[in-house]
Amino acid sequence: MAVVTLYMSDRDTDKTFTDKREADNYDKMLELAENVSFWIEREIPGLNEQQIESIGLLIAQNKDTLAKAMKSHPEILLQESDATNTTAA
């Protein structure tokens, strides 16, 4: 019988990982999503809690793509969106 070490997310105790780095990265992403959500809630009145959380999570999950778009490639946002829509269909 093998022993497997599992790592749990501090922010999402239902999620476990076998790799510590993955668990740490997931926690960092959730922390970013939470902070972005607080910022959006403060800056854009009228959104409900679910919308705020969804936007925060979307931004946190796609931070690298957003960084590239903000630097000099705004078209990358459309390319990523098209790829997502194609795989979802």
Sequence and secondary structure as in RCSB ss.txt:
>XXXX:A:sequence
MAVVTLYMSDRDTDKTFTDKREADNYDKMLELAENVSFWIEREIPGLNEQQIESIGLLIAQNKDTLAKAMKSHPE
ILLQESDATNTTAA
>XXXX:A:secstr
      EE SS TT EESSHHHHHHHHHHHHHHHHHHHHHHHHSTT  HHHHHHHHHHHHHTHHHHHHHHHT TT
HHHHHHHHHHHHH 
